[in-house]
Amino acid sequence: MATDPRLARLDPRRTATPIQPPPPPPPADSDQKPIGGYDGIEDGDAIAVSRNEEGGFKLKFCTVCASNQNRSMEAHLRLSLASYPVLSFGTGSLVRLPGPSITQPNVYPFNSTSYSTMYQELSQKDPRLYRANGILSMLERNLSVKWGPERWQDWAIGKPRLDQQRENKGSEGAEGGVVDVVITCEERCWDAVVDNLLERGSPLNRPVHVINVDIKDNHEEAIVGGKGILDLADSLNQAATEERSGNGNGFDERVPELLAEWQERWPQLPALWTLGWF
């Protein structure tokens, strides 16, 4: 059974339930790699649509990576196309995209710079470079999902998001500014989310499951991770639907078991879990 992370005053990891998968296979070689992380690019494969009935119960999700660019946006897109209410954020201090060298990243502020602005700027700087390393394709995908990158620490949890959500994919159902499950894509992002929830002091006294699915910050791994996150969302939503029908022992108690079953299907995506509070 999950423990209250508010009791972990010194180390929020004490509430985590680590799941240790076998070592993943080495990633496939790719001809074009950016210098630094992408933080998925839209791929050509068909993205699964919702396996839930229209009008049925849907858990609300939030995806988080460092810059709200690559991994969280690939997952945001897949979840929204499967009709889940979804938000996405980054935990970094600034949005960072690969530049011409590792010491020359492209840096932007959160919350005030649109994906369209980044796309136009990089298209003018060096269209050949940023098309070859996939950044322009990534930004094209992103601007079709929502306006721009948002920072987790600046999110006013529980405040209605009617203006921000109007044009976002996955906006329907997420207007209230709260979610049931937060899925981070890197352990340092999971740490940042858990620490921030503790700092906020749980003013809403509302439980939220915080799960990390560790995904390497590159195009290929983001696509795999997005598929894995959608599979996890389907498993969690099915269980939540069953619990709402009175057929179970409680959703919160089932989450660690569901995550362990999912980990067996996705051993290349190491996972962590804790129960946090909004």
KALIN-V519978 format. One record per residue. N is the residue number from 1. RES is the residue in one small letter. PSI is psi in whole degrees, -180 to 180 (999 if undefined). Layout:
[[N/RES/PSI] [N/RES/PSI]]
//
This chain:
[[1/m/143] [2/a/149] [3/t/156] [4/d/117] [5/p/-14] [6/r/-16] [7/l/-16] [8/a/78] [9/r/-25] [10/l/-36] [11/d/103] [12/p/-13] [13/r/-18] [14/r/-20] [15/t/-4] [16/a/150] [17/t/92] [18/p/145] [19/i/117] [20/q/109] [21/p/166] [22/p/159] [23/p/137] [24/p/157] [25/p/155] [26/p/142] [27/p/151] [28/a/148] [29/d/149] [30/s/146] [31/d/-38] [32/q/121] [33/k/135] [34/p/161] [35/i/112] [36/g/176] [37/g/158] [38/y/-37] [39/d/999] [40/g/141] [41/i/143] [42/e/128] [43/d/171] [44/g/-6] [45/d/159] [46/a/129] [47/i/132] [48/a/141] [49/v/173] [50/s/137] [51/r/12] [52/n/148] [53/e/145] [54/e/136] [55/g/-4] [56/g/172] [57/f/139] [58/k/128] [59/l/154] [60/k/133] [61/f/157] [62/c/131] [63/t/143] [64/v/132] [65/c/-163] [66/a/-47] [67/s/7] [68/n/44] [69/q/-52] [70/n/-75] [71/r/-47] [72/s/-32] [73/m/-34] [74/e/-44] [75/a/-40] [76/h/-47] [77/l/-48] [78/r/-41] [79/l/-40] [80/s/-37] [81/l/-20] [82/a/15] [83/s/23] [84/y/139] [85/p/132] [86/v/141] [87/l/166] [88/s/150] [89/f/170] [90/g/157] [91/t/-4] [92/g/169] [93/s/-30] [94/l/160] [95/v/125] [96/r/128] [97/l/147] [98/p/141] [99/g/-158] [100/p/-21] [101/s/168] [102/i/-23] [103/t/2] [104/q/61] [105/p/161] [106/n/122] [107/v/135] [108/y/153] [109/p/148] [110/f/161] [111/n/-15] [112/s/-2] [113/t/122] [114/s/158] [115/y/-34] [116/s/-41] [117/t/-44] [118/m/-43] [119/y/-47] [120/q/-41] [121/e/-47] [122/l/-29] [123/s/-34] [124/q/-34] [125/k/-57] [126/d/80] [127/p/-33] [128/r/-45] [129/l/-51] [130/y/-18] [131/r/-39] [132/a/-38] [133/n/3] [134/g/-1] [135/i/-42] [136/l/-39] [137/s/-39] [138/m/-46] [139/l/-34] [140/e/-43] [141/r/-46] [142/n/-45] [143/l/-15] [144/s/-11] [145/v/-49] [146/k/178] [147/w/-49] [148/g/172] [149/p/140] [150/e/150] [151/r/130] [152/w/-46] [153/q/-19] [154/d/-1] [155/w/124] [156/a/89] [157/i/132] [158/g/-9] [159/k/130] [160/p/141] [161/r/44] [162/l/-43] [163/d/-46] [164/q/-34] [165/q/-14] [166/r/-42] [167/e/4] [168/n/141] [169/k/139] [170/g/12] [171/s/-34] [172/e/121] [173/g/-15] [174/a/11] [175/e/-22] [176/g/-10] [177/g/21] [178/v/155] [179/v/167] [180/d/-31] [181/v/130] [182/v/127] [183/i/113] [184/t/163] [185/c/9] [186/e/145] [187/e/-36] [188/r/-30] [189/c/-39] [190/w/-45] [191/d/-45] [192/a/-40] [193/v/-47] [194/v/-45] [195/d/-43] [196/n/-38] [197/l/-39] [198/l/-41] [199/e/-33] [200/r/-25] [201/g/17] [202/s/60] [203/p/-25] [204/l/-13] [205/n/43] [206/r/125] [207/p/148] [208/v/133] [209/h/127] [210/v/113] [211/i/134] [212/n/129] [213/v/106] [214/d/117] [215/i/127] [216/k/145] [217/d/72] [218/n/169] [219/h/-52] [220/e/-45] [221/e/-31] [222/a/-38] [223/i/-46] [224/v/-45] [225/g/-38] [226/g/-40] [227/k/-41] [228/g/-41] [229/i/-39] [230/l/-41] [231/d/-42] [232/l/-43] [233/a/-41] [234/d/-42] [235/s/-45] [236/l/-43] [237/n/-38] [238/q/-43] [239/a/-41] [240/a/-38] [241/t/-42] [242/e/-41] [243/e/-36] [244/r/-25] [245/s/-2] [246/g/18] [247/n/70] [248/g/-173] [249/n/13] [250/g/128] [251/f/-47] [252/d/-41] [253/e/-23] [254/r/-18] [255/v/-47] [256/p/-40] [257/e/-42] [258/l/-39] [259/l/-38] [260/a/-40] [261/e/-41] [262/w/-40] [263/q/-33] [264/e/-32] [265/r/-26] [266/w/65] [267/p/-19] [268/q/-2] [269/l/86] [270/p/140] [271/a/151] [272/l/156] [273/w/146] [274/t/161] [275/l/119] [276/g/-175] [277/w/135] [278/f/999]]
//
